[in-house]
Amino acid sequence: MMDDFLKSSSFFGMFASVAFYLLGIELKRRFRMPLFNPLLVAIAGAIVVVILFRIDYADYNRGMSIFNYLMTPATVCLAVPLYDEFSILKKNGRAIVLGVLAGVLTCMVTILIFAAAFHFDHTMFVTLLPKSITTAIGVGLCAEMGGNSAITVAAIVITGVLGGIFAETFLRLFHITEPVAKGVAIGTAAHAVGTAEAMKIGEIEGAMASLSIVVAGMLTVASANIFARFL
């Protein structure tokens, strides 16, 4: 009876995901552990619910369409903090672009080495190339290059979640204290999910991370088509 109700409810997936996300926020606030990233908690909770109640993913995902619709405007809204810190952008423009370029090329080369080491075919290689850019751009780029969009989405989400969890740890480990450098590093490596964490660190970090998403997306689109020919 309960299973039938959950399967037939159009918005059950949405409410469950939001509930787990709010739980993640509370857990992170209370225990102050990076592992309790709200998005990671929401993903884990959704998996448990789908398996426990034997709900088909299509049924669970039916109520998530509003989140998919809001994904693009939410990404665009990240430009607001960038506007507020535009003077810093003008002052550090060259350093920001070079920093993002270094991050994008590092990502591409790492994936190429990884793919060669594990004997990936061309399809799997191009599927992973867009892993460090926002989903809206990554899915389109993957489809254009002939990759598997579902795996690309998974890779992007995993990259963002891991970036959000370990960003501050790596910043401390490598003694990165300059706000602009922090934002560029997080935004380039962990796209929108990382940017959300960067905004919690500081306004400048959030603004630079927002810019890095855009620049990294454009540079990845340009460089991915070149790297796609290497394997």
C-alpha positions as CSV (number, residue, x, y, z in Angstrom):
1,M,0.0,0.0,0.0
2,M,2.7,2.4,1.0
3,D,4.9,1.4,-1.9
4,D,2.0,2.1,-4.3
5,F,1.5,5.5,-2.8
6,L,5.2,6.4,-3.1
7,K,5.3,5.2,-6.7
8,S,2.2,7.1,-7.7
9,S,3.1,10.4,-5.9
10,S,4.4,12.9,-8.5
11,F,6.3,15.0,-5.9
12,F,7.6,12.4,-3.5
13,G,11.0,12.5,-5.1
14,M,11.2,16.3,-4.7
15,F,10.1,16.3,-1.1
16,A,12.4,13.4,-0.1
17,S,15.4,15.0,-1.8
18,V,14.7,18.4,-0.1
19,A,14.2,16.7,3.3
20,F,17.5,14.9,3.0
21,Y,19.3,18.1,1.9
22,L,18.0,19.9,4.9
23,L,19.1,17.0,7.0
24,G,22.6,17.3,5.5
25,I,22.7,21.0,6.4
26,E,21.7,20.3,10.0
27,L,24.3,17.5,10.3
28,K,27.1,19.6,8.9
29,R,26.1,22.5,11.2
30,R,26.0,20.3,14.3
31,F,29.1,18.1,13.6
32,R,31.1,20.5,11.4
33,M,32.4,17.6,9.3
34,P,33.0,18.0,5.5
35,L,31.7,14.5,5.0
36,F,28.2,15.7,5.8
37,N,27.9,17.7,2.6
38,P,24.2,18.4,2.1
39,L,24.3,17.3,-1.5
40,L,26.1,14.1,-0.6
41,V,23.6,13.4,2.2
42,A,20.7,14.0,-0.3
43,I,22.1,11.6,-2.8
44,A,22.8,8.9,-0.3
45,G,19.3,9.3,1.2
46,A,17.6,9.1,-2.2
47,I,19.5,5.9,-3.0
48,V,18.4,4.4,0.3
49,V,14.8,5.3,-0.3
50,V,14.8,4.0,-3.9
51,I,16.3,0.7,-2.8
52,L,14.4,0.3,0.4
53,F,10.9,0.9,-1.1
54,R,11.8,-0.6,-4.5
55,I,10.8,2.5,-6.3
56,D,11.6,2.7,-10.0
57,Y,14.0,5.6,-10.6
58,A,11.7,7.0,-13.3
59,D,8.9,7.3,-10.7
60,Y,11.2,8.9,-8.1
61,N,12.6,11.3,-10.7
62,R,9.2,12.4,-12.0
63,G,8.8,15.1,-9.3
64,M,12.4,16.3,-9.8
65,S,11.6,18.0,-13.1
66,I,11.2,21.4,-11.4
67,F,14.8,21.1,-10.1
68,N,16.0,20.3,-13.6
69,Y,14.1,23.4,-14.9
70,L,15.7,25.6,-12.2
71,M,19.2,24.4,-12.8
72,T,20.1,26.8,-15.6
73,P,18.7,30.0,-14.0
74,A,20.3,29.0,-10.7
75,T,23.7,28.8,-12.4
76,V,23.1,32.2,-14.1
77,C,22.3,33.7,-10.7
78,L,25.9,33.0,-9.6
79,A,26.8,36.0,-11.7
80,V,25.3,38.3,-9.0
81,P,28.3,38.1,-6.5
82,L,30.6,38.5,-9.5
83,Y,29.0,41.8,-10.3
84,D,29.4,42.9,-6.7
85,E,33.2,42.2,-6.9
86,F,33.7,43.4,-10.5
87,S,36.6,45.7,-9.4
88,I,38.6,42.7,-8.2
89,L,37.9,41.0,-11.5
90,K,39.4,43.9,-13.5
91,K,42.4,44.1,-11.3
92,N,43.2,40.3,-11.5
93,G,41.8,39.5,-14.9
94,R,44.9,38.0,-16.4
95,A,45.8,35.9,-13.3
96,I,42.3,34.6,-13.1
97,V,42.2,33.5,-16.8
98,L,45.6,31.9,-16.6
99,G,44.7,30.1,-13.3
100,V,41.5,28.7,-14.9
101,L,43.4,27.7,-18.0
102,A,45.9,25.8,-15.9
103,G,43.1,24.0,-14.0
104,V,41.3,23.0,-17.2
105,L,44.5,21.7,-18.9
106,T,45.4,19.8,-15.8
107,C,42.0,18.2,-15.8
108,M,42.2,17.2,-19.5
109,V,45.8,15.8,-19.2
110,T,44.8,13.9,-16.0
111,I,41.8,12.3,-17.7
112,L,44.0,11.4,-20.8
113,I,46.6,9.7,-18.6
114,F,43.9,7.9,-16.6
115,A,42.1,6.8,-19.8
116,A,45.4,5.5,-21.3
117,A,46.3,3.7,-18.1
118,F,43.0,1.9,-17.9
119,H,42.6,1.3,-21.6
120,F,39.4,3.3,-22.0
121,D,37.8,3.5,-25.4
122,H,37.1,6.8,-27.2
123,T,33.5,6.9,-26.0
124,M,34.4,6.6,-22.3
125,F,37.3,9.1,-22.7
126,V,35.1,11.8,-24.1
127,T,32.4,11.0,-21.6
128,L,34.8,12.0,-18.8
129,L,36.4,15.1,-20.4
130,P,33.6,17.5,-19.2
131,K,33.6,16.2,-15.6
132,S,34.7,19.5,-14.1
133,I,32.2,21.9,-15.7
134,T,28.6,22.6,-14.8
135,T,26.0,20.1,-15.9
136,A,24.2,22.3,-18.3
137,I,27.4,22.7,-20.4
138,G,28.9,19.3,-19.8
139,V,25.9,17.3,-21.0
140,G,25.7,19.2,-24.3
141,L,29.5,18.9,-24.8
142,C,29.3,15.1,-24.1
143,A,26.5,14.6,-26.6
144,E,28.4,16.6,-29.2
145,M,31.5,14.4,-28.9
146,G,29.5,11.2,-28.8
147,G,29.9,10.3,-25.2
148,N,27.4,8.8,-22.6
149,S,25.5,11.7,-21.0
150,A,24.3,9.7,-18.0
151,I,27.9,8.9,-17.0
152,T,28.9,12.4,-17.6
153,V,26.2,13.7,-15.2
154,A,27.4,11.2,-12.6
155,A,31.0,12.2,-13.0
156,I,30.1,15.9,-12.8
157,V,28.1,15.4,-9.6
158,I,30.8,13.3,-8.0
159,T,33.4,15.8,-8.9
160,G,31.4,18.7,-7.4
161,V,30.5,16.8,-4.2
162,L,34.2,15.7,-3.6
163,G,35.3,19.3,-4.4
164,G,32.8,20.7,-1.9
165,I,33.9,18.2,0.7
166,F,37.7,18.5,0.4
167,A,38.1,22.1,-0.9
168,E,39.0,23.7,2.4
169,T,41.2,20.8,3.4
170,F,43.3,21.1,0.2
171,L,43.5,24.9,0.6
172,R,44.9,24.5,4.1
173,L,47.2,21.7,3.0
174,F,48.8,23.8,0.3
175,H,48.7,27.1,2.3
176,I,46.5,28.9,-0.2
177,T,45.2,32.0,1.6
178,E,44.6,34.6,-1.1
179,P,40.8,34.9,-1.6
180,V,41.0,35.2,-5.4
181,A,43.2,32.1,-5.7
182,K,40.8,30.2,-3.4
183,G,37.8,31.0,-5.6
184,V,39.5,30.3,-8.9
185,A,40.7,26.9,-7.6
186,I,37.3,25.8,-6.2
187,G,35.3,27.1,-9.2
188,T,37.5,25.6,-11.8
189,A,37.8,22.2,-10.1
190,A,34.3,21.7,-8.7
191,H,31.9,24.0,-10.8
192,A,28.6,25.0,-9.2
193,V,28.7,22.7,-6.2
194,G,32.1,23.9,-5.3
195,T,31.0,27.5,-5.8
196,A,28.3,27.1,-3.3
197,E,30.9,26.1,-0.8
198,A,33.2,28.9,-1.9
199,M,30.4,31.4,-1.1
200,K,30.3,30.1,2.5
201,I,34.1,30.8,2.8
202,G,33.7,34.5,1.6
203,E,32.2,36.9,-0.8
204,I,35.4,37.3,-2.9
205,E,35.9,33.5,-3.0
206,G,32.3,33.0,-4.2
207,A,32.5,35.7,-6.8
208,M,35.8,34.3,-8.3
209,A,34.4,30.8,-8.2
210,S,31.3,32.0,-10.2
211,L,33.5,33.6,-12.8
212,S,35.7,30.5,-13.0
213,I,32.7,28.3,-13.8
214,V,32.0,30.4,-16.9
215,V,35.6,30.7,-18.1
216,A,36.3,27.0,-17.3
217,G,33.2,26.0,-19.3
218,M,34.3,28.0,-22.4
219,L,37.9,26.7,-22.2
220,T,36.7,23.1,-21.7
221,V,34.5,23.3,-24.8
222,A,37.4,24.6,-26.8
223,S,40.0,22.2,-25.5
224,A,37.9,19.1,-25.2
225,N,37.4,18.9,-28.9
226,I,41.2,19.0,-29.3
227,F,41.9,16.4,-26.6
228,A,39.2,14.1,-28.0
229,R,41.5,13.4,-30.9
230,F,44.3,12.0,-28.7
231,L,42.5,8.8,-27.9
